[in-house]
């Protein structure tokens, strides 16, 4: 098992957001079924760390650390028997990052227009 991380620089502040926030999918077991089968989870649990420390972001901005569970890096030829993804595949990480921004938006954290 691995993790997929987004490091986001956002303009503005998110009222009422704590330092640590976790949102869960409707089907938590389904997330792990996907990860352990070497697939991307469509609806993963999302962990957010948003430090209030002014050293982490300029005034009126936020720095977000976003983490989801992910299948490990396991190219087909490199690790036989390991169910994973070839994270070097062009577009895979960028596409999943966009998907996660949409997941966050659906859960009430639409930051897409605030990305710096």
N, C-alpha and C positions, 0 to 999 in steps of 0.2 A: 504494500500500500504506500501511497505517496500523497503529496499535497500539491495543489495548484494555487499560486499566489498572484494577486494583483496588488501593485503598489500604486495608489491613486493620489494625485495632487488635485485638490478641489478648491474652487473659488467659493467664498461664502462659508457660512457655518450651518450646521444641522442642529436645530433646537432640540433639546431634550435627549440627545444621543449620549449614552454612557461610554466610558472608555472601552468596555467589552460588551459586545452584543452578539447574540447567536440567533439566527432564524433557522427554523426546521422545515423540511419538506412534508408534504402530506403523507408520503410513503417512505419513511426512513429506511425500512428494510430494502426497498427497491433501489435506493441509492447504493447500498453496499452490494447488492446483487450485481449492479452495473460495474462498480469499481473492481470487484473481484473477478468479473468476467472479462476485464480488460476493455471496458467501454467507458465513454463519458457519461456521467450522471446528468440526466436532463434537469432534474429538480433536486440539487444537493442541499445539505445543510450548509449555511454560510456563517463563518465567524468573522466579525469585524473588530478591529482594534483601532480606536480613534483617540490618540493621546491628546490631552488638553495642553501639554507642554508647549510653550511658545517657541522653543528651540526646534520643534519638529516641522513647523509650517509658518509662513509669514502671517502677519496680522490679517484677519478676515479671510483666512484660508484653513483648510484641513488636510492632513495627511492620513490616508486610510490604508491599513493593511487588511486585505481580504483573503481568506483562506478557505478552500474547499477540499474535501477528500478527492483523491484522483488515483487512477491506475498508474502503476510505475512505468518508467521508461523501459520498454522491452521490445526493441526492434525484432522482427521475426527471425532474422538470421543470427542475432546476437545473444539471445537468452532463451534457448529452447525450453519449453515447459512452463515459462512464466507468462501469465496472461497480463498483457500490458499494452501500451500504446507506443508508437514511434513518435515521440514528441518533437522530433526533428522534421517530421512531415510538414512541408510548406502549408501555411495557413491554419494548421490545427490549433496551435496555442492562441493565435489572434482571434480565430473564430470562436473558440470557447470563451475567451475574455469578453467578447461582445455578447455572447449568450448569457454570461454571468451578470453583466450590466443589466440585461433585460430581466433576469431573475430578481435582482435587487429592486428594480423598478416595480415589478409586480408585487413585491413584498413591502412596498411603501418607502423605498430608498432610491428614488429616481435621481441619480447624480449625473446622468449622461450629458446634460447641458452645462454642468459645472466642471467638467474635466479640463485640466490645464495642460 
